[in-house]
Amino acid sequence: MKLFNHYTSNMPTSGIQKIFELSQGIEGCIHLEVGQPDFRTPEHILDAIVQAGKDGFTKYTAAAGIPELRQAIAKKVTEKNGFSAEAKNVVVSPGAVCSIMSSLIALAEPGDEILIPDPAWPNYIMQAACVACKAVRYPLVPSHGFQIDFDSLERLVTPKTKIMIINAPGNPTGVVFSRETIERIVKFVKKHDLFLISDEVYEEIIFEGNHISTGLYNDDGRIVSIFGFSKTYAVPGLRLGYTVCEEKLADLIAKLQTPLVSCPTSVSQKACLAALEGPQQPVYDMLKVYRERRDVAIEILKNSGHYLYTPSGAFYILIDISGTGMNSDDFALTLLKEKKVAVAPGETFGNTTSSFVRVSFTTDIDKLIEGMEILCESITAGL
Ligand SMILES: Cc1ncc(COP(=O)(O)O)c(C=O)c1O
């Protein structure tokens, strides 16, 4: 019999999913592993879901999304992200994950090399496998707050390098890039004639500094900006994200959505239009809570001697467990079984974080404090 696809059958599975599934049978488990907002979706968005359903808005839509949503997104990008976009530059997809996937299908050829951060959200590696490309990891340096090491990055470029992926605010690091860093990245991709896929789904979850969109520098069409609704509006299950890019590429991505997904979900588009046009206070309220949780986690780390850095954005922190002598998979598994605390093993994000675990600030503050204290005691005690 012929074999399954070599690239996809060999791609790694997510270590977060593994811990999450194992934790399901454990009563009283404290969940610090999942990366989705724990807040209830704001009422006006819920109302829009119901209204769309009642209005019969449950049919297929245009592949690139409904015109009024594309228009509203273009307005948001122009006003908030600060670079001018029109509806023709916007493609709406079922989740930012699909926005990235369809961008990769539009840009990558089999055998191309894609520069992916190490550590990074594990889906990028899987997506590179889906387009039969080689994932080349560039390091984010733990001792420098997980910023890019540009010298190492430079050495990784080959004639096959075609795309660089960046993610800020970052998962799992919480890193935020300064304007200088963004300008350096843009200079780098121009120098080597690469496309830049800029994953900005955590743009609204920022504690220090400002979010600088790479789209500000898209003067020759090589930058593809990816945004989402899941994190900003606590609607991960609505599955809606969007790509903003130069018109010809947007047309190609929209065309690709037909064989991939036909179109983004109709009801979700109405709900996300309500999210963009409605009150933004819920976004600021959630940010305030994430900040409180982050500050409490930092305090516990400082008090227990396990502090390394302060994440400036997103809702994650990486914690060094190298003192235990264990790798992160074994540590996370033992912590779950013996202490009933679920964390994400760093190995799943890349080699750089094989002796780190990731904690998400997506649990209420009491549980977060309890879980963080157990985690820190376990690191000190070598588990
Ligand atoms: C870095 C990053 N990009 C993209 C996504 C996907 O977001 P969406 O729910 O819009 O597909 C996630 C979700 O966890 C993420 O962490």
The ligand as an SDF file (V2000), in Angstrom:
LIG
                    3D

 16 16  0  0  0  0  0  0  0  0999 V2000
    0.0220   32.8420   18.5560 C   0  0  0  0  0  0  0  0  0  0  0  0
   -1.3290   32.4340   18.1350 C   0  0  0  0  0  0  0  0  0  0  0  0
   -1.7390   32.6950   16.8860 N   0  0  0  0  0  0  0  0  0  0  0  0
   -2.9560   32.3300   16.4570 C   0  0  0  0  0  0  0  0  0  0  0  0
   -3.8370   31.6770   17.2940 C   0  0  0  0  0  0  0  0  0  0  0  0
   -5.1490   31.2370   16.7380 C   0  0  0  0  0  0  0  0  0  0  0  0
   -6.1890   32.0620   16.9930 O   0  0  0  0  0  0  0  0  0  0  0  0
   -7.6320   31.7770   16.3980 P   0  0  0  0  0  0  0  0  0  0  0  0
   -8.4730   31.2790   17.5350 O   0  0  0  0  0  0  0  0  0  0  0  0
   -8.0970   33.0820   15.8670 O   0  0  0  0  0  0  0  0  0  0  0  0
   -7.4970   30.7400   15.3340 O   0  0  0  0  0  0  0  0  0  0  0  0
   -3.4510   31.3660   18.6140 C   0  0  0  0  0  0  0  0  0  0  0  0
   -4.3490   30.6290   19.5020 C   0  0  0  0  0  0  0  0  0  0  0  0
   -3.9950   30.1400   20.5450 O   0  0  0  0  0  0  0  0  0  0  0  0
   -2.1700   31.7610   19.0390 C   0  0  0  0  0  0  0  0  0  0  0  0
   -1.7430   31.5200   20.2900 O   0  0  0  0  0  0  0  0  0  0  0  0
  1  2  1  0
  2  3  1  0
  2 15  2  0
  3  4  2  0
  4  5  1  0
  5  6  1  0
  5 12  2  0
  6  7  1  0
  7  8  1  0
  8  9  2  0
  8 10  1  0
  8 11  1  0
 12 13  1  0
 12 15  1  0
 13 14  2  0
 15 16  1  0
M  END
$$$$
